[in-house]
Amino acid sequence: MKIGALSAVAALLLASTPALAHHSAAQFDLSNHNMYWTGVIKEFKAVNPHAVVTIEVTDEKKGTREITFEGRSMSNMYRNGWRPGKVNVGDTVTINAAPRKDGADGGFIFSIQTKDGGKY
């Protein structure tokens, strides 16, 4: 009986391991839609479970630095009009993102707007 219970617990823990690998959006203040960053894309990773965008920004407070943002899943971005080649390294973009709750640079992307007016 004890071996059966231990086996069940072990199976449950092993089955939940993939869920532990994925983090939530709890680190972002999703109620704040008023954060905008304009910069040059240094890296754009169109991967699952989330897109990752790093831009280089310059401002008077902190100077020039790279800031990384996390986006929605690729399927969500695709439904919003994004296609490969729409956003490329070297493009100047404006990112509307929820800020990080810890106050660090970066955030969760609501939209990316390109210089030609495209919004994804």
N, C-alpha and C positions, 0 to 999 in steps of 0.2 A: 504494500500500500504506500509506504514512504517513497519507494523508488518511482512509482507511478506519479505521485505528486511532484517529486523533484523533476521528473521528465517533463511534466506539463509546464512547470515554471520555466525550465530551460528552453522549451520550445517557444513559449510566449516571449521570453527575452530575445531570442534569436529572431523571431518574426518582427519584433518592434525595432530592431537595429536600423533598418533603412529609414524609418521615420525619424530617428534621432539625428540622422545625418543632415536633414533638411531643417533650416532654421525658419523662424517666423518673422513677420514684419514688426514685431513688438518693439524693436529697437528704433523705430521711426515714429514721429508724431504725424500720423496720417490725417489728423484734423487740420493741419496747417498746409494750405495750398499756395502760400504766398512767397515761397523761396524760389528765386530765379538766379541762375548762374550762366554767364556767357563766357565761352572759351573755345579753344581749339581742341578737337578730339585727338588724344594721344593713343587711345586704345578703345576698340569696340569689340566686345566678345558676344556674339550671338549664340549663346549656349543655353541649355536647360540646366537647372530649373529657372534661371533668371538671366537676363542680359546684364552685362557689366560694361559701363562706360566710364572711361577716365578722360577728363579734360584738363587742359592747362589754363588757369585763370590768373589774372593780374588785378590786384586792387590796392588801394592806398594803405589799408590796415596791415595786410600780411604779405604784400609783394606778390611775386610769381610763384605758383605752386601747382601741383597736380592733385586733383580731387576725384575720387572714385564714387560712382553712383551705381545703385542696383536698380534694375528695371523689372518689368513684368516678364512672364514666360514668353517664349518666342511665338507661341500660338496666339496669345493676346495681342502682341505687337503686330503680327501678321493681319489679324482682324481689324486693327486700327490703321492699316494702310502701309505699314513698313514692308519693304522688300529688300533683298540683298542689293547693295550698291546705293541705297537711298542715303545712308549715313556712312561716311568714310573717314579714315584717319586723315587729319589735316583740315577737315571741314570746320568752319566756325558755326557753333550751334548755341542755342539758349535752352537750358534745361529747367523745367519747372519740377521741383521735387519736394517731398516731405522731408524736413530736416531730421537729423539724428537726435534722439532724446538726450544723449550725453553731451551735446553741443559741439561735437567734432564736425569737421568738414565732411560733406557727402550727404547722401539721402536716398530716398526711394523715388524713382522717376515717375511723374505723372505724364509728362510729355517732353518730346524733344522737337524743337523748331529749328529748321535749317534757314540759311540766309535767303533762299529762294521762296520762303514762306511755307514749305512743307511742314506738317505737324504730325508726329507719330507718337 
